[in-house]
Amino acid sequence: QVRLVESGGGLVQAGGSLRLSCAASGFISNIDLMGWYRRAPGMQRDMVATISRGGTVNYADSVKGRFTVAEDNRRNTVYLQMNSLKAEDTAVYYCYGSSSRTKISYWGQGTQVTVSP
């Protein structure tokens, strides 16, 4: 069993910054991709950023240049540094992990990020 726990969400003014953290625990040795998705009100859940075990990163076009995903393998933690936040970044952010070997995906419970105009 794998558990992903997010922290760091909150309310921030437009132009501000937040850092999200995701702590992974349990049987995580098979996980080779982690990252963040978000779901805005009334919208589907979309990929924000991912990072592979080899360090390859991928970003949604809407966050390129503003968000940075990073991983601390020793602490089994993934971070999302969000700068220059916009009102349209308001969403519930979910931590994500997956294994290409077992084809299983894991999700955190989500953390709310609200950006006021």
N, C-alpha and C positions, 0 to 999 in steps of 0.2 A: 504494500500500500504506500502511496505517495501522498504527501500533504504539502500544499502550497499556501502560504499565509502572507497576504499583502499588508503593508502599512505605509503611512505617509500621505494619504489623501487629505483633502481639506478644501478650504475656501481661500482663494487668492484673487487679487485684482489683475486685470489684463496687463500684460507686460511683466508680470512677476514670475517666480520660479517655484517649483516643487520637486522633491525627489521621492519617488516611490521605491519601496523595497519589497522583495519577495523572498521569503525564507523557505527553502525546500527541505523536507525531512522524509525519512522512511527509505524505501528501496529505490534510491535515485540513481543507481549505477547505470541503468539502461537509458536514462534520459540523455539525449544528445542535441536537443534543441529546446531553448527556453525563450520566453519573451513576454510581450504585453499585447493585449487586445483591449478594445474599448467599445462600449455601447452607449451611444447618445440617446436621449429620450425619443422613442418612436422609430429608432433606426436599428439596423442589424448590427451584430458584433463584427467589428473590423480589426484587422491586424494593424498594430501601431509600430512595433519593432520586434525583431527576433535576433538571437545570437546563438550560433552553433557552438558545440563543444570545441571546435577548432578555432573559434573566434570570428567566424564570418558573420557580419551583421547585415540586416536588411531593414529598411524603413519605409513606411508609407510616405508617399510624396508630400502629403500635407504636413508632415512633421520634420522633414529633412532640414538640417541646419539649425533646428531648434531643440530637438530631443536627442538624447544619447543613451544607448543601452550598454550596460557593462555587467560583467559577471565576476564574482569572487568565489572561485572554486573551493578555496579552503573553508569558506564559511557557508558554502552552498546557498549563496544569495545572488539574486539578480536585481539590478537597479535600473530605474528609468529616471534620468535627469531631464526635467522639462523646463526649458527657458522660454522667454518671450511668449508666455501663454496668452491664448486668445479665447474669447467667449466660446467659440466653436470647438474648443478642446474640452468643454464641459461634458462629462460622461462618467460612467462607472468603468473603472479600469480593472482588467482581470489579468492575473499572472497565468502563464501558460507553460506547459512542459510536455514534451512528446518523445517517444522512442521509435526510431525507424526500425528497430528489430522486432519489438512486440506490437507495433502499430497502435499503441495505447496513448491517448492524450489525457492530460490532467489539467484541472482548472482550480484557481483559487476562488474565494468567495466574493471577491470584488471589493474595490475601495472607491468611494465617490470623490471625484475632482470637480469642483465648481469654480469657474472663472467668471468674475463679475466684470461687466463692461467698464 
